[in-house]
Amino acid sequence: MSKEKEEYSFWTKYKKFAGTEITLYVVMVIGIILGIIIFSYL
């Protein structure tokens, strides 16, 4: 039971940063893909 409570509190704290973190990862992935496409055509 204590382990579940710890995970729950972790996720409630993490939700505040989750949105910005997801957008950062999306931007990173798009940047990497665009970089590969650009360098493959050069």
C-alpha positions in Angstrom: 0.0 0.0 0.0 2.8 2.5 0.9 4.4 1.9 -2.5 1.2 2.8 -4.4 0.8 6.0 -2.3 4.4 7.0 -3.1 3.8 6.5 -6.8 0.6 8.5 -6.6 2.3 11.4 -4.9 5.1 11.2 -7.4 2.6 11.4 -10.3 0.6 14.3 -8.8 3.9 16.2 -8.5 5.0 15.2 -11.9 1.7 16.2 -13.7 2.7 19.9 -13.2 5.8 19.3 -15.4 4.4 16.6 -17.7 2.9 18.9 -20.2 6.0 21.0 -20.8 8.2 17.9 -20.8 6.0 16.2 -23.4 6.2 19.2 -25.6 10.0 19.4 -25.2 10.3 15.7 -26.2 8.0 16.3 -29.2 10.1 19.3 -30.3 13.3 17.3 -29.9 12.0 14.3 -31.9 10.8 16.7 -34.7 14.1 18.4 -34.7 16.0 15.1 -35.0 13.8 13.9 -37.8 14.1 17.2 -39.7 17.9 17.1 -39.2 18.1 13.6 -40.6 16.0 14.6 -43.6 18.0 17.8 -44.3 21.4 16.0 -43.9 20.2 13.1 -46.1 19.5 15.6 -49.0 22.7 17.6 -48.6 
